[in-house]
Amino acid sequence: MDEKIDKIISRYAEIERLMAEDAVISDARRLRELAREHAQLAPMVEVSRKLKKVREDISENRLIIDKENDRELVELAEEELDELQEKERKLTEELKTLLIPPDPMDSKNIIMEIRAGTGGEEAALFAADLFRMYCHYIESKGWRHELISLSPAERGGLKEVIFSVSGRGVYGRLKYESGVHRVQRVPATESSGRIHTSAATVAVLPEAEEVDVVINPADLKIDVFRSSGPGGQSVNTTDSAVRVTYLPTQLVVTCQDEKSQLKNKNKALKVLRSRLLDMKIQEINQKRAVERRLQVGSGDRSAKIRTYNFPQSRVTDHRIGFTTHRLEDFLNGALDGIIEALALASREEALEKGHAGSDQH
């Protein structure tokens, strides 16, 4: 770690020197790039300087303890040494966390897909609950969401909903939501009061730009048809709905919410690109799976990640053992607590992996 910090401090000093040069000052783009890198390195340099000062103070106190004859002075040095060693420990952990490279995907917008799973109408009602929960959370963060595709079920539930979310750091916050969400509650139609278990799946896909995923038009089969509503009745007199099939994988995306065929096609292609990018990420995660302990951020779609228990007003995240008994608040979008806990577990996992890697060298 010390070698890496030395390189960062050296680069930081070099950037400060470059930013003072006339040639750079007159080049707005170059100056902006250096300023961005300077801002990224600044927290690491600040913490490393604090750590260096604390270590110097520790050395001085140890020297006093070893060499000084004044008992009162030695006792003071011993007391201060305990405090300094605790500071050293905290700063070292903070520095290790700062040295974890950020996921380049974290700043991306997302495509979110929620689908009813096992449990029939109750699963569809739960999928609708999850959609409302995420909408509340998105609004609380000042982000924007746009509906891409909606497939309603009877009694107010949802078979499937696909929507985009845009804002600062969206994927970095919501990527932990991918997986199977399970609900335990008494359905409104259950006269005996028996608790049913049903499920819905959530997929969080980083929104792919055209540069992220290049699609050959020859690999696409595009069909158009008339939009249909619940029960299959036609809701449009023109062929505005679009079905896009990606031939190499037979991946199919359908979009019919817009009245414009072009808008539906563009939305379908946006979802297709994001699914293809997500498949690449999944492949990378599967290769790393052997090394992972918690797989907090693996996005495994088949993993049961969370249970919502209505009789006990309890939400439990099974990946990290997080439990809250504020189910109603949770469903109203109070997700920051669980997201922070998952992010912390993910950082600790990355640190542990880093320790294991360094031990092997």
Sequence and secondary structure as in RCSB ss.txt:
>XXXX:A:sequence
MDEKIDKIISRYAEIERLMAEDAVISDARRLRELAREHAQLAPMVEVSRKLKKVREDISENRLIIDKENDRELVE
LAEEELDELQEKERKLTEELKTLLIPPDPMDSKNIIMEIRAGTGGEEAALFAADLFRMYCHYIESKGWRHELISL
SPAERGGLKEVIFSVSGRGVYGRLKYESGVHRVQRVPATESSGRIHTSAATVAVLPEAEEVDVVINPADLKIDVF
RSSGPGGQSVNTTDSAVRVTYLPTQLVVTCQDEKSQLKNKNKALKVLRSRLLDMKIQEINQKRAVERRLQVGSGD
RSAKIRTYNFPQSRVTDHRIGFTTHRLEDFLNGALDGIIEALALASREEALEKGHAGSDQH
>XXXX:A:secstr
 HHHHHHHHHHHHHHHHHHTSHHHHT HHHHHHHHHHHHHHHHHHHHHHHHHHHHHHHHHHHHHHHH   HHHHH
HHHHHHHHHHHHHHHHHHHHHHHHS   TTTTS EEEEEEE SSHHHHHHHHHHHHHHHHHHHHHTT EEEEEEE
EE GGG EEEEEEEEESTTHHHHHGGG EEEEEEE  TT TT   EEEEEEEEEEE   TTTS   GGGEEEEEE
  B GGG B  SS  EEEEEETTTTEEEEE SSS HHHHHHHHHHHHHHHHHHHHHHHHHHHHTTT SS TT   
TTSEEEEEETTTTEEEETTTTEEES HHHHHTT  HHHHHHHHHHHHHHHHHHHHHHHHH 
